Amino acid sequence: MGSNAGLTTDQVKLIKATVPVLVAHGGTITSVFYDNLIRENPDLNNVFNIPNQQNGHQSRALAGALFAYASNIDNLGVLTPAVELICQKHASLYIQPESYKVVGKYLLEAMGQVLGDALTPEIKDAWATAYWQLANIMIGREHQIYEESEGWTDWREFEISKKIKESDEIISFYLAPVDGKPLPAFNPGQYISVQVYVPKLGYLQPRQYSLSDKPNSEYYRISVKKEKGTGTHATAHPGYVSNLLHDSFNQGDKIKVSHPAGDFFLSTDDSTNPVVLISAGVGLTPLTSILNTLTSKPSERKLHFIHGSRTSSVRAFKEHVTSLTKTYPTLQTTFFTTQPSAEDKEGMDYTYAGRVDLNKLSKDLFIDNPTTKYYICGPEKFMTDMEAGLKSQGVKAEQIKMELFGTGGIAQ
């Protein structure tokens, strides 16, 4: 990201002076913004994740983003990873430049509505300039992503060629393009968006799902957990899209799919550095894509696949991962099960009872090798706990990569 070109020195000072205001009123501003935006532009319900609107996740994420932007207005390079995360998601939803005009209008209006006379003309002008500074950076990056997508710049129709049960909670969908054209490669770890009509809501709903197999030109595979609810801040109801996919979509049905996207993926260098894959729950899906890619060619590279699940029955790809250890001798696997059943046998169905504990694996984390790469995916607290555990053992931040799903990533 560039500097704060376009903003005057006085405007930078004004933006930084609004940081306490954003702490106090940011959540209210973003709630008003989304309420007004969607009420007057109901078609946007086809783009936004409606449960995230209802449970306040979206507005909290935007409030956090505004706070981060204002706080770092004179050092925007700090925000580059967060902006890349958002641009990748926007590109997977085919957000267009004209959307930024609509968002800017309603954001400034919401600021005026909440702050009243405190939003002086000078502060409003500063924020308008700041908004467009960021918007133009994002529009430019999203344009680059579209340019790199080999002409795939809108939703594309796919057919479910196979539907395979992987565990008590996870089903894999093999998706083949209806037009029969070869699929572009993707970086192992990336996701696609799928778009389905949700009758209960009356709108199309997009969701991002990690690709769970190595790249090939004939199909994409996603492995979807049936979500029982949408989080502690939500009205308790099942995940709309995951339940529809599990219960209502079958082999032969059609679904809309976006070009692969995402900034969480296997480094493409040809080195033989060790790789440690750490996941919990359905977080194993992008790591399975990475694992399948790494084990598809003979190599002496050391690999360790570490996974935690509540029970053995909800863990996907159990037999598959075990079979890879027979053909790839430098692959090590460790499975933690929080609630082993009476039938589960330690050493066969799981390695350790309890949550993932890296202290039990210190000698097998290749920490003495500064080139080791660590890929982590799972619930937010799990990822931050794993990151903290690795850093406490001397792993540097640049060796760790986390999949920051959701609306805005993990707040540091």
NUMARBA-16021 format. One line per 10 residues: number of its first residue (from 1); for each residue x, y, z of N, C-alpha, C. Coordinates in steps of 0.02 Angstrom, whole numbers, plus 50000, padded with zeros to 5 digits. Each point is the difference from the previous one (the first is absolute). Layout:
NUM) X:Y:Z:X:Y:Z:X:Y:Z ~ ...
This chain:
1) 50042:49940:50000:49958:50060:50000:50043:50062:50000 ~ 49974:50051:49970:50038:50062:49994:49996:50043:50061 ~ 50022:50061:49993:49999:50048:50056:49932:50032:50004 ~ 49995:50053:50041:49936:50034:50008:49994:50057:49949 ~ 50018:49984:49937:49994:50050:49947:49927:50022:49993 ~ 49990:50065:49990:49932:50026:49993:49975:50033:50063 ~ 50024:49978:50057:49981:50031:50063:50052:50053:50019 ~ 49976:50058:50020:50046:50051:50023:50023:49983:50071 ~ 50052:50034:50023:50025:49988:50068:49946:50015:50051 ~ 49962:50053:49989:49946:50017:50047:49946:49947:49999
11) 49985:49972:49941:49949:49947:49996:50022:49937:50036 ~ 50064:49984:49994:50027:49941:50036:49990:50011:50075 ~ 50015:50060:50025:49991:50015:50071:49926:49994:50020 ~ 49956:50023:49957:49928:49996:50014:49977:49927:50005 ~ 50024:49958:49952:49981:49929:50000:50025:49967:50065 ~ 50062:50014:50018:50028:49969:50061:49963:50025:50062 ~ 49977:50062:49998:49963:50028:50057:49931:49966:50008 ~ 49975:49968:49948:49935:49967:50005:50004:49929:50029 ~ 50060:49976:50014:50007:49932:50027:49959:49990:50064 ~ 50003:50046:50050:49957:49990:50059:49926:50000:49983
21) 49980:50038:49950:49930:50001:49979:49980:49932:49972 ~ 50045:49969:49962:49986:49934:49972:49996:49947:50054 ~ 50042:50008:50052:49996:49953:50057:49932:50006:50033 ~ 49976:50061:50008:49937:50011:50036:49939:49986:49957 ~ 50003:50017:49936:49939:49998:49959:50006:49957:49937 ~ 50057:49967:49990:50011:49963:49937:49947:49947:49988 ~ 49982:49963:50052:49949:49947:49992:49933:50028:49981 ~ 49982:50057:50029:49936:50032:49984:50001:50025:49928 ~ 50055:50032:49980:50006:50026:49931:49993:49943:49949 ~ 50034:49945:50012:49999:49946:49950:49933:49964:50000
31) 49966:49996:50058:49933:49970:50002:49951:50043:49960 ~ 50002:50066:50011:49957:50046:49963:50016:49996:49925 ~ 50065:49997:49984:50021:49995:49931:49968:49939:49966 ~ 50007:49941:50030:49972:49940:49969:49924:50001:49997 ~ 49968:50025:50053:49927:50004:50000:49975:50043:49942 ~ 50030:50059:49992:49979:50046:49946:50016:49972:49932 ~ 50061:49973:49993:50023:49974:49936:49955:49945:49975 ~ 49984:49952:50044:49961:49942:49978:49926:50017:49993 ~ 49975:50043:50043:49929:50019:49994:49988:50034:49933 ~ 50046:50043:49978:49990:50037:49938:50029:49965:49939
41) 50039:49946:50012:50028:49961:49944:49991:49925:50015 ~ 49937:49976:50003:49987:49931:50022:50035:49946:49958 ~ 50017:50017:49938:50035:49950:49958:50067:49979:50031 ~ 50028:50043:50043:50064:49983:50031:49994:49940:50047 ~ 49938:49981:50019:49992:49938:50039:50024:49939:49962 ~ 50005:50005:49933:50026:49945:49960:50076:49996:50004 ~ 50032:50052:50026:50073:50003:50004:50024:49989:50072 ~ 49966:50032:50048:50021:49996:50070:49978:49934:50031 ~ 50039:49977:50049:49982:49942:50041:49947:50024:50050 ~ 49937:49981:49989:49945:50027:50040:50007:49983:50075
51) 50018:49938:50019:50009:49988:50072:50053:50046:50031 ~ 50054:50015:49963:50051:50046:50027:49973:50071:50008 ~ 49949:50018:49960:49967:50064:50010:49957:49997:50063 ~ 49963:49944:50007:49953:49995:50056:50036:49995:50067 ~ 50058:49967:50002:50033:49990:50064:50051:50056:50017 ~ 50006:50049:49955:50044:50057:50013:50073:49988:49983 ~ 50016:49940:49976:50070:49984:49984:50027:50048:49946 ~ 49958:50012:49948:50022:50042:49945:50014:50071:50023 ~ 49955:50028:50040:50010:50070:50022:50059:50005:50048 ~ 50009:49949:50043:50058:50002:50045:50066:49997:49960
61) 50000:49958:49948:50060:49994:49959:50016:50066:49965 ~ 49948:50032:49973:50012:50065:49967:50023:50052:50049 ~ 49970:50001:50060:50022:50049:50051:50074:49989:50016 ~ 50020:49937:50006:50070:49985:50014:50045:50022:49943 ~ 49977:49991:49938:50039:50021:49942:50008:50076:49997 ~ 49946:50036:50015:50004:50074:50001:50049:50024:50054 ~ 49996:49968:50058:50046:50018:50054:50072:49987:49979 ~ 50013:49942:49969:50068:49983:49978:50024:50050:49948 ~ 49956:50019:49954:50018:50046:49947:50017:50069:50028 ~ 49957:50025:50044:50012:50066:50029:50064:50000:50042
71) 50011:49946:50037:50059:49996:50044:50065:49998:49960 ~ 49997:49972:49939:50060:49991:49960:50000:50043:49937 ~ 49963:50054:50001:49992:50041:49939:50067:50027:49976 ~ 50050:50007:50045:50065:50025:49980:50051:49943:49992 ~ 49975:49937:50001:50044:49942:49992:49960:49942:49970 ~ 49975:50010:49939:49952:49953:49972:50031:49932:49984 ~ 50066:49996:49996:50031:49935:49985:49982:49947:50051 ~ 49986:50021:50062:49980:49953:50052:49936:49963:49980 ~ 49957:50032:49960:49935:49972:49983:50001:49956:49938 ~ 50058:49994:49968:50003:49963:49936:49971:49929:50006
81) 50018:49960:50051:49971:49932:50003:49925:50000:50007 ~ 49973:50046:50041:49927:50004:50010:49965:50020:49935 ~ 50030:50048:49964:49970:50022:49937:50001:49943:49948 ~ 50054:49963:49998:50004:49943:49953:49947:49948:50016 ~ 49989:49986:50064:49948:49953:50021:49932:50022:49974 ~ 49985:50064:50009:49934:50026:49979:49994:50001:49924 ~ 50053:50020:49965:49998:50003:49927:49990:49931:49970 ~ 50032:49950:50028:49991:49932:49976:49927:49978:50008 ~ 49971:50016:50057:49930:49982:50011:49954:50039:49953 ~ 50012:50065:49992:49960:50040:49953:50003:49970:49930
91) 50060:49981:49979:50008:49972:49932:49962:49935:49993 ~ 49997:49960:50054:49963:49937:49997:49925:50011:49997 ~ 49978:50061:50016:49929:50018:49997:49985:50045:49940 ~ 50051:50015:49961:49994:50043:49940:49974:50070:50016 ~ 50026:50029:50054:49985:50069:50018:50030:50046:49946 ~ 49961:50049:49978:50022:50045:49947:50013:50071:50027 ~ 50039:50041:49963:50018:50067:50024:49940:50043:50019 ~ 49944:49994:49964:49943:50043:50016:49972:49987:50070 ~ 50013:49941:50028:49976:49985:50068:50034:50046:50051 ~ 50062:50020:49985:50036:50044:50047:49967:50068:50005
101) 49970:50024:49945:49964:50065:50002:49941:49995:50048 ~ 49963:49945:49995:49941:49991:50043:50021:49996:50073 ~ 50051:49960:50014:50023:49991:50068:50025:50066:50029 ~ 50039:50037:49962:50026:50065:50023:49944:50048:50019 ~ 49949:50002:49958:49944:50045:50012:49966:49984:50067 ~ 49984:49936:50009:49963:49980:50061:50044:50002:50062 ~ 50064:49990:49993:50044:50003:50058:50005:50071:50027 ~ 50010:50048:49955:50005:50070:50021:49933:50024:50028 ~ 49945:49977:49970:49934:50020:50026:49988:49971:50070 ~ 50023:49938:50011:49992:49970:50067:50042:50037:50051
111) 50060:50021:49981:50041:50040:50046:49964:50064:50019 ~ 49970:50033:49952:49963:50061:50013:49940:49988:50044 ~ 49965:49944:49987:49940:49984:50039:50017:49987:50073 ~ 50055:49966:50013:50018:49982:50069:50036:50057:50036 ~ 50045:50033:49964:50042:50051:50033:49971:50070:49999 ~ 49953:50013:49955:49968:50065:49997:50050:50056:49986 ~ 49995:50054:50039:50044:50058:49988:50073:49986:50013 ~ 50014:49945:50036:50070:49982:50013:50037:49982:49936 ~ 49962:49980:49949:50030:49986:49935:50002:50066:49961 ~ 50050:50040:50013:50006:50065:49967:50014:49990:49926
121) 49989:50052:49959:50016:49994:49928:50072:49979:49988 ~ 50046:50025:50042:50071:49983:49990:50012:49926:50014 ~ 49970:49974:50054:50009:49928:50017:49966:49957:49947 ~ 49942:50021:49976:49965:49962:49949:50041:49997:49935 ~ 50029:50057:49981:50042:50002:49939:50062:49955:50009 ~ 50029:50002:50060:50059:49958:50013:49982:49926:49993 ~ 49942:49980:50028:49980:49930:49996:49981:49981:49929 ~ 49970:50045:49963:49983:49986:49930:50064:49987:49960 ~ 50050:50042:50011:50065:49991:49965:50032:49935:50022 ~ 49999:49987:50065:50030:49938:50027:49965:49939:49973
131) 49933:50003:49997:49962:49942:49974:50021:49985:49929 ~ 50003:50051:49958:50016:49988:49929:50073:49980:49990 ~ 50043:50022:50046:50069:49977:49998:50002:49924:50007 ~ 49965:49974:50051:49998:49928:50011:49962:49964:49946 ~ 49942:50029:49980:49959:49968:49948:50039:49991:49935 ~ 50038:50051:49981:50038:49995:49937:50055:49947:50004 ~ 50031:49993:50059:50049:49947:50009:49966:49932:49989 ~ 49941:49991:50030:49965:49937:49997:49973:49986:49930 ~ 49973:50052:49967:49976:49992:49931:50057:49978:49955 ~ 50059:50031:50010:50058:49983:49959:50022:49928:50011
141) 50002:49978:50063:50021:49932:50015:49949:49950:49973 ~ 49935:50015:50008:49948:49954:49975:50002:49996:49924 ~ 50016:50055:49967:50008:49999:49927:50056:49953:49980 ~ 50056:50003:50038:50056:49954:49986:49977:49927:50006 ~ 49963:49985:50054:49977:49931:50011:49955:49977:49942 ~ 49955:50044:49978:49956:49983:49943:50041:49989:49937 ~ 50052:50042:49990:50043:49993:49941:50036:49932:49999 ~ 50015:49975:50060:50037:49936:50005:49955:49939:49998 ~ 49934:50010:49992:49953:49944:50007:49984:49966:49933 ~ 50040:50014:49948:49994:49966:49935:49929:50005:49971
151) 49970:50059:50008:49935:50012:49970:49940:49976:50041 ~ 50013:49969:50056:49946:49977:50044:49984:50057:50049 ~ 49954:50044:49981:49988:50060:50039:49927:50006:50021 ~ 49963:49945:50001:49932:50000:50025:49983:49930:50024 ~ 49944:49993:50035:49979:49935:50024:49995:49950:49942 ~ 50023:49940:50011:50003:49948:49948:49960:49939:50025 ~ 49964:49969:49954:49957:49944:50020:50040:49935:50003 ~ 49993:49965:50056:50032:49936:50011:49946:49948:50016 ~ 50018:49937:49989:49956:49944:50018:50032:49959:50055 ~ 49961:49978:50048:50025:49955:50051:50008:49931:49969
161) 50063:49980:49988:50012:49935:49968:50003:49943:50050 ~ 50018:50016:50063:50001:49950:50054:49985:50035:50066 ~ 49968:49963:50045:49986:50023:50068:50020:49944:50047 ~ 50053:50010:50039:50030:49947:50039:50000:50019:50075 ~ 49973:49956:50041:50001:50012:50073:50070:49985:50026 ~ 50031:50049:50034:50068:49993:50026:50001:49987:50075 ~ 49948:50021:50036:49995:49989:50072:49927:50013:50019 ~ 49986:49997:50066:49931:50012:50023:49977:50071:49984 ~ 50047:50047:49989:49981:50070:49990:50020:50028:49932 ~ 50046:49968:49965:50030:50029:49940:49986:49958:49938
171) 49978:50034:49947:49987:49969:49935:50042:50036:49948 ~ 50032:49960:49955:50037:50029:49944:49956:50004:49939 ~ 50005:50057:49966:49965:50011:49936:50053:50008:49946 ~ 49996:49957:49949:50044:50005:49942:49962:50041:49948 ~ 50029:50056:49980:49967:50049:49957:50034:50003:49932 ~ 49962:49985:49947:50028:50000:49932:49967:50056:49960 ~ 50038:50038:49960:49972:50056:49962:49952:49974:49946 ~ 49941:50030:49996:49950:49980:49950:50025:50012:49929 ~ 50041:50052:49991:50025:50015:49932:50055:49952:49978 ~ 50024:49957:50045:50049:49949:49982:50070:50026:49988
181) 50011:50064:50009:50067:50028:49988:50046:49983:50058 ~ 50066:49991:49986:50047:49984:50054:50000:50054:50053 ~ 50008:49979:50062:50000:50047:50056:50069:50028:50011 ~ 50005:50064:50017:50066:50028:50016:50027:49970:50064 ~ 50065:49997:50005:50032:49977:50062:49988:50051:50055 ~ 50008:49978:50061:49995:50046:50057:50058:49985:50046 ~ 50011:50044:50048:50051:49989:50050:49971:49958:50056 ~ 50029:49942:50016:49972:49958:50052:49990:50038:50065 ~ 49939:49999:50026:49982:50039:50059:49948:50053:49985 ~ 49991:50017:49935:49952:50051:49981:49928:49973:50003
191) 49952:50046:49992:49929:49983:50003:49964:50021:49936 ~ 49939:49975:49993:49954:50027:49950:49939:50027:50038 ~ 49963:50044:49968:49933:50018:50025:49949:49958:49961 ~ 49949:49979:50035:49943:49969:49967:49939:50044:50014 ~ 49953:50000:49953:49941:50042:50008:49937:49958:49989 ~ 49957:49999:50051:49938:49961:49994:49941:50043:50023 ~ 49940:49983:49976:49940:50035:50022:49976:49967:50064 ~ 49987:50043:50051:49977:49974:50065:49926:50018:50007 ~ 49955:49951:49992:49928:50015:50003:49978:50034:50065 ~ 50029:49981:50057:49980:50030:50064:50013:50075:50002
201) 50052:50021:49964:50018:50072:50000:49971:50037:49940 ~ 49988:49962:49945:49975:50032:49939:50054:50035:49961 ~ 50063:49984:50013:50056:50031:49965:50052:49947:49982 ~ 50042:50018:49950:50061:49962:49988:50048:50012:50058 ~ 50039:49950:50017:50050:50008:50053:50066:49971:49977 ~ 50054:50039:50003:50067:49973:49985:50034:49977:50064 ~ 50039:49948:49994:50042:49977:50056:50068:49978:49972 ~ 50052:50009:50040:50067:49978:49980:50015:49932:50030 ~ 50025:49954:49958:50021:49934:50023:50069:49985:49972 ~ 50044:49978:50045:50067:49981:49978:49998:49942:49952
211) 50043:50002:49950:50009:49942:49956:50039:49947:50040 ~ 49977:49938:49997:50027:49949:50045:50040:49946:49965 ~ 50018:50012:49937:50041:49951:49964:50053:50038:49961 ~ 50050:49963:49976:50052:50033:49960:49970:50024:49933 ~ 50032:50049:49968:49972:50026:49937:49997:49947:49946 ~ 49946:50002:49960:49995:49961:49939:49954:50037:49953 ~ 50000:49983:49937:49964:50040:49950:49928:49979:49990 ~ 49977:49947:50035:49933:49972:49986:49948:50018:50052 ~ 50019:50007:50063:49950:50014:50052:50033:50038:50057 ~ 49958:50034:50039:50021:50027:50064:49963:49961:50054
221) 50033:49989:50057:49967:49966:50055:49996:50047:50060 ~ 49941:50006:50029:49991:50035:50064:49972:49949:50050 ~ 50017:50007:50063:49977:49954:50051:49967:50042:50055 ~ 49934:49993:50005:49958:50048:50036:49976:49969:50066 ~ 50011:50035:50054:49972:49979:50065:49929:50025:50006 ~ 49956:49957:50023:49930:50020:50013:49999:50040:50065 ~ 49989:50065:49993:50003:50045:50058:49933:50000:50038 ~ 50004:49985:50064:49938:49998:50040:49975:50069:50019 ~ 50045:50048:50006:49981:50068:50018:50051:50048:49973 ~ 49987:50065:50007:50043:50050:49969:50037:50043:50051
231) 50010:49974:50060:50043:50037:50046:49964:50027:50061 ~ 50038:50021:50049:49972:50021:50064:49959:50064:49995 ~ 50014:50042:49950:49964:50063:49995:49937:49993:49956 ~ 49988:49941:49974:49946:49992:49952:49937:49972:50034 ~ 49944:50014:49967:49940:49962:50017:50015:49928:49982 ~ 49986:49954:50045:50020:49931:49987:49962:49971:49941 ~ 50034:49986:49947:49971:49964:49943:50058:49969:49961 ~ 49986:49947:49963:50054:49967:49963:50029:50045:49946 ~ 50062:49985:49979:50030:50036:49945:49960:49988:49937 ~ 49974:50054:49970:49954:49993:49943:50030:49960:49943
241) 50059:50021:49977:50028:49971:49939:50026:49930:50011 ~ 50036:49989:50056:50027:49933:50012:49945:49948:50007 ~ 49945:50019:50033:49945:49953:50008:49964:49986:49934 ~ 49993:50052:49959:49971:49989:49933:50043:49953:49959 ~ 50066:50011:50001:50044:49957:49961:49995:49928:50024 ~ 50001:49989:50065:49996:49932:50028:49933:49967:49985 ~ 49945:50037:50009:49934:49969:49999:49964:50004:49933 ~ 50017:50050:49959:49959:50011:49940:50037:49996:49934 ~ 50066:50000:50001:50039:49997:49938:50029:49930:49991 ~ 49991:49973:49939:50022:49932:49986:50038:49997:49935
251) 50027:49942:49985:50036:49990:49937:49956:50020:49941 ~ 50028:50039:49955:49963:50024:49942:49971:50069:50008 ~ 49995:50025:50062:49974:50068:50012:50053:50052:49980 ~ 49975:50060:49984:50043:50055:49977:50011:50050:50057 ~ 50058:50032:49997:50018:50049:50050:50046:50052:49968 ~ 49997:50063:50024:50042:50053:49973:50065:50003:50041 ~ 50056:50009:49964:50065:49997:50032:50043:50058:49974 ~ 50043:50026:50045:50046:50054:49981:50070:49972:49987 ~ 50041:50041:49969:50071:49984:49989:50034:49991:50068 ~ 50047:49953:50008:50035:49992:50064:50034:50066:50022
261) 50000:50011:50065:50028:50061:50028:50028:49985:50070 ~ 50029:50050:50030:50023:49994:50069:50075:50009:50006 ~ 50021:50027:50058:50071:50014:50010:50033:49949:50047 ~ 49964:49947:50016:50028:49945:50041:50015:49942:49953 ~ 50064:49988:49987:50017:49945:49955:50072:49979:50008 ~ 50015:49942:49975:50067:49971:50003:50049:50043:49961 ~ 50056:50015:50032:50053:50037:49965:50022:49960:49939 ~ 50008:50034:49943:50014:49966:49937:50074:49990:49987 ~ 50042:50016:50049:50071:49989:49987:50016:49925:49996 ~ 50058:49984:49972:50018:49930:49989:50044:49972:50055
271) 50000:50033:50057:50044:49980:50054:49976:49934:50031 ~ 50041:49972:50041:49983:49938:50035:49988:50014:50074 ~ 49982:50063:50016:49990:50017:50070:49944:49958:50031 ~ 50006:49981:50064:49946:49963:50032:49935:50040:50002 ~ 49944:49965:49999:49934:50032:50004:49960:49966:50055 ~ 49970:50041:50044:49957:49976:50053:49930:50028:49989 ~ 49951:49956:49996:49930:50018:49987:49961:49988:50064 ~ 49970:50053:50028:49966:49996:50064:49927:50022:49992 ~ 49952:49955:50015:49930:50018:49989:49956:49973:50056 ~ 49940:50028:50003:49948:49975:50045:49934:50001:49961
281) 49958:49949:50012:49935:49997:49968:50004:50001:49925 ~ 49956:50039:49969:49998:50003:49927:50058:50041:49972 ~ 50041:50028:50045:50060:50036:49979:50050:49956:49963 ~ 49989:49934:50001:50046:49956:49965:49991:50003:49924 ~ 49946:50031:49974:49987:49998:49928:50055:50033:49959 ~ 50020:50063:50012:50054:50028:49959:50066:49965:50011 ~ 50010:49974:50061:50063:49966:50015:50003:49932:49966 ~ 49942:49969:49988:49999:49938:49961:50019:50013:49928 ~ 49979:50057:49973:50020:50020:49932:50076:50008:49997 ~ 50028:50033:50051:50073:50009:50003:50035:49932:50007
291) 49973:49958:50045:50030:49934:50012:49999:49957:49937 ~ 49942:49999:49965:49995:49960:49939:50048:50024:49946 ~ 50011:50066:49998:50047:50028:49952:50072:49980:50017 ~ 50018:50007:50063:50069:49986:50022:50017:49926:49992 ~ 49951:49956:50009:50014:49928:49997:49988:49971:49930 ~ 49985:50043:49952:49986:49974:49932:50064:49987:49961 ~ 50057:50024:50026:50064:49988:49967:50050:49974:50052 ~ 50044:49955:49980:50050:49974:50048:50044:50058:50025 ~ 50014:49999:50065:50041:50053:50029:50025:49976:50068 ~ 50056:50029:50022:50026:49985:50066:49975:50052:50052
301) 49958:50045:49977:49976:50053:50043:49963:49971:50061 ~ 50015:50024:50059:49966:49977:50060:49933:50035:50007 ~ 49948:49961:50013:49932:50026:50008:49971:49974:50066 ~ 49961:50043:50033:49964:49978:50059:49929:50028:49996 ~ 49951:49955:49998:49929:50017:49996:49970:49991:50070 ~ 49980:50055:50032:49974:50000:50069:49928:50023:49998 ~ 49955:49959:50029:49929:50018:49996:49965:49985:50065 ~ 49954:50044:50019:49959:49990:50059:49926:49998:49982 ~ 49963:49953:50030:49928:49997:49989:49966:49980:50065 ~ 49935:50013:50004:49963:49982:50061:49999:49925:50009
311) 49984:49964:49946:49997:49927:50002:50032:49974:49936 ~ 50015:49936:49999:50027:49969:49939:49948:50000:49945 ~ 49936:49994:50018:49948:49993:49949:49987:50064:49960 ~ 50020:50058:50027:49990:50062:49963:50062:50020:49960 ~ 50054:49960:50005:50062:50017:49965:49998:49974:49929 ~ 50011:50044:49953:49999:49982:49929:50068:49974:49977 ~ 50000:49961:49946:50061:49978:49965:50046:49956:50043 ~ 49971:49967:50050:50041:49960:50047:50040:49946:49963 ~ 49966:49959:49961:50034:49946:49964:50047:50027:49947 ~ 49978:50053:49967:50041:50030:49946:50067:50024:50027
321) 49998:50038:50055:50062:50027:50028:50045:49943:50024 ~ 49970:49950:50032:50040:49943:50023:50034:49964:49942 ~ 49963:49993:49944:50029:49965:49942:50059:50038:49971 ~ 50000:50066:50006:50056:50039:49972:50065:49986:50037 ~ 49996:49982:50064:50062:49986:50037:50035:49938:49973 ~ 49963:49957:49966:50030:49939:49972:50038:50014:49935 ~ 49978:50051:49963:50033:50016:49937:50048:50059:50006 ~ 49995:50036:50055:50043:50060:50010:50033:49992:50068 ~ 50057:49966:50004:50029:49980:50065:50020:50057:50046 ~ 50010:50061:49972:50020:50056:50044:49939:50037:50028
331) 49939:49974:49988:49939:50030:50027:49985:49971:50069 ~ 49992:50044:50048:49981:49980:50068:49930:50027:50014 ~ 49957:49962:50035:49933:50024:50016:49988:49995:50075 ~ 49965:50050:50027:49980:49999:50071:49928:50023:50004 ~ 49958:49959:50034:49929:50016:50006:49982:50007:50074 ~ 49970:50057:50016:49973:50011:50067:49924:49993:49998 ~ 49972:49965:50048:49927:49993:50005:49978:50022:50069 ~ 49957:50051:50001:49978:50028:50064:49957:49951:50040 ~ 49956:49964:49964:49953:49955:50034:50004:49931:49968 ~ 50051:49961:50016:50004:49933:49971:49940:49957:50022
341) 49974:49961:49953:49944:49956:50017:50027:49935:50030 ~ 49954:49961:50026:50020:49936:50031:50032:49954:49949 ~ 49980:50007:49936:50027:49957:49947:50069:50024:49975 ~ 50016:50064:50011:50063:50027:49975:50059:49969:50036 ~ 50050:49983:49961:50061:49971:50029:50058:50050:49994 ~ 50030:50017:50057:50058:50045:49999:50057:49968:49960 ~ 50031:50039:49957:50054:49973:49958:49974:49976:49933 ~ 49935:49989:49995:49970:49979:49935:49952:50054:49975 ~ 49949:50016:50041:49950:50050:49979:50022:50071:50016 ~ 50045:50006:50048:50026:50067:50017:50067:49991:50034
351) 50039:50053:50000:50067:49998:50030:49997:50021:50074 ~ 49963:50056:50012:49994:50026:50068:49927:50019:50014 ~ 49978:49989:50061:49935:50026:50021:50009:50073:50021 ~ 49950:50042:49986:50003:50070:50018:50008:50046:49940 ~ 50007:50064:50015:50009:50049:49947:50072:49998:49973 ~ 50009:50031:49942:50067:50002:49970:50048:50035:50048 ~ 50054:49966:50016:50050:50025:50047:50069:49993:49967 ~ 50027:50056:49977:50064:49999:49964:50058:49982:50046 ~ 49992:50009:50066:50053:49983:50046:50015:49925:49999 ~ 49951:49960:49980:50010:49928:49996:50039:49980:49937
361) 50009:50049:49955:50028:49984:49934:50063:50039:49986 ~ 50029:50033:50049:50056:50047:49988:50053:49972:49954 ~ 50022:49939:50012:50055:49973:49960:49979:49984:49928 ~ 49935:49997:49988:49975:49983:49933:49972:50061:49963 ~ 50015:50060:50024:49976:50061:49968:50055:50033:49958 ~ 50059:49969:49998:50056:50024:49959:50018:50072:50016 ~ 49994:50018:50065:50011:50069:50021:50073:50020:49992 ~ 50046:49952:50002:50071:50017:49993:50018:50019:49929 ~ 49954:49991:49953:50012:50019:49930:49964:50066:49985 ~ 50037:50054:49989:49969:50066:49990:49961:50006:49935
371) 50004:49950:49956:49963:50003:49937:49932:49964:50004 ~ 49986:49968:50057:49937:49964:50008:49941:50049:49993 ~ 49948:49978:49963:49940:50041:49992:49942:49966:50037 ~ 49960:50042:50033:49944:49975:50040:49935:50029:49971 ~ 49953:49957:49982:49935:50021:49973:49947:49978:50050 ~ 49959:50049:50021:49951:49988:50053:49930:50019:49976 ~ 49951:49956:50012:49931:50017:49983:49953:49967:50050 ~ 49952:50039:50025:49951:49975:50048:49963:50059:50030 ~ 49964:49990:50054:49966:50056:50033:50050:50054:50020 ~ 49976:50062:50007:50044:50057:50012:50043:49991:50062
381) 49970:49979:50056:50040:49993:50062:50052:49944:49992 ~ 49981:49947:49966:50047:49945:49987:50062:50027:49963 ~ 49988:50040:49949:50056:50025:49960:50045:50046:50040 ~ 49970:50045:50039:50042:50045:50040:50038:49962:50054 ~ 49968:49947:50028:50035:49959:50050:50059:49963:49968 ~ 49990:49972:49941:50054:49964:49966:50057:50047:49981 ~ 49982:50060:49976:50050:50049:49982:50042:50019:50062 ~ 49965:50013:50056:50035:50018:50061:50045:49943:50024 ~ 49975:49938:49993:50040:49942:50021:50063:49993:49959 ~ 49995:50011:49935:50059:49995:49956:50050:50056:50016
391) 49974:50061:50008:50045:50056:50014:50036:49991:50067 ~ 49966:49969:50048:50031:49990:50066:50058:49950:49995 ~ 50000:49960:49946:50054:49952:49989:50053:50027:49952 ~ 49993:50064:49981:50051:50032:49960:49986:50006:49926 ~ 49939:49982:49979:49982:50005:49929:49987:50074:49984 ~ 50026:50024:49943:49991:50070:49980:49932:50008:49965 ~ 49972:50061:50004:49934:50014:49972:49998:49985:49925 ~ 50055:50013:49964:49999:49991:49928:49999:49926:49980 ~ 50011:49955:50048:49997:49928:49985:49928:49973:50006 ~ 49955:50042:50028:49932:49977:50017:49949:50031:49953
401) 49956:49960:49973:49946:50025:49956:49934:49973:50027 ~ 49950:50044:50008:49935:49979:50026:49945:50017:49950 ~ 49949:49957:49996:49943:50014:49956:49950:50041:50039 ~ 49995:50064:49982:49956:50046:50036:49933:50006:49964 ~ 49956:49951:50011:49934:50002:49969:49956:50052:50035 ~ 49938:50003:49979:49953:50047:50031:50002:50067:49964 ~ 49978:50052:50034:49991:50065:49967:50061:50044:50002 ~ 50047:49986:50046:50056:50047:50003:50063:49973:50029 ~ 50004:49935:50010:50062:49972:50026:50005:50008:50076 ~ 50057:49981:50025:50012:50002:50072:50029:50067:50020
411) 49969:50029:50051:50027:50064:50027:50063:49985:50040 ~ 50053:50033:49982:50064:49990:50036:50004:50048:50059
